[in-house]
Amino acid sequence: MKIEPVRIQLTSCLLREFRKGDEPSLVRHANNRNIWINVRDSFPYPYRQSDARAWVRLAGREGLNQVFAIDVDGFVIGAIGVRPREDVNALSGEIGYWLGEEFWNRGITTEAVVAVTRYAFEEMGMIRLYAEVFEWNVASMRVLEKAGFTREGTMRRSAVKNRQVIDQVLFAKLRE
């Protein structure tokens, strides 16, 4: 049985599946140190065409309806997704996202986080979503707060980014 991809039309963008042909736009927007410094090291920098091809294959195979391209005018400018946890945490998921720098401060990320949170609760059956934000990423903290997430605490010295040991701030939202 083939699973049909979910598409969520928002005011500022379309959340859709990744597909072949998205690679040039992915490289254009993802190959940015200002994005890389705020995401996990599994997100490469520099971000090359081969990285984009690998991501489109992976997202299409494993992430369908769990990870979405953020599309504006037919071009991928970012991504957002939910990674379901396992075992006793099976009803929890981690939300993650990035957005091309030229689209920052337009409300796109907040609108996408609100929509994907609703989708995770209503369609994926999640009861808790959380995000771990690097200590310096105040903009992402603000996005989560505007989307209704609560700051639960600081995970002290819990990550290494750019060879620096840093704190992460934990945010979560519970299904009502």
C-alpha positions, 0 to 999 in steps of 0.5 A, a space after each residue: 500500500 502506497 502512502 500518499 504524501 501530506 501537504 499542508 498549505 499555510 499562509 506563508 508557505 507550503 509544507 510538502 514532501 521532498 522530491 527530486 529537483 529540490 536539490 539546487 534550492 536546498 544547496 542554495 539555502 542550506 549552504 550557510 554557516 549561520 544555519 549550520 551553527 544552530 543545527 546538529 552536526 549531521 547537517 553538513 557544512 559546506 552543504 553540497 549537491 551530493 548532500 542535497 541528493 542524499 537528503 532528498 533520497 533519505 527524506 523520500 524513503 524514511 521521512 515521508 509525512 514526518 519531515 516536510 520541505 518548507 516551500 515558497 513559490 515552488 522552491 525549498 527554503 527550509 525543512 521541518 520535521 518530527 522524529 518519533 522516539 521509541 520504547 517508553 518514549 514512543 508517544 513523544 517526538 523531537 521537532 526540528 527545523 531550519 530556514 534559509 537566512 533570507 527568509 528569517 524574521 517573516 513568521 514562516 518558521 513559527 507558522 510551520 512549527 504550529 502546523 507541524 505540532 498540530 499534525 504530530 498531535 492529531 495525525 501521528 498520535 504524539 502526546 509530547 513534542 520537544 526541541 533542544 536549542 543551543 544556548 545562543 539561538 535566541 531566535 529559535 527559542 522565540 519561535 518555540 515560545 510563540 508556537 506555545 512551547 514551554 521552556 522546561 530547563 537548561 541541559 548544562 554542558 550537554 552538547 559540543 558544537 564547533 568544538 565548544 561545549 555548550 548548554 542546550 535549552 529544552 522546550 516542550 509542548 503537550 497535547 491538550 
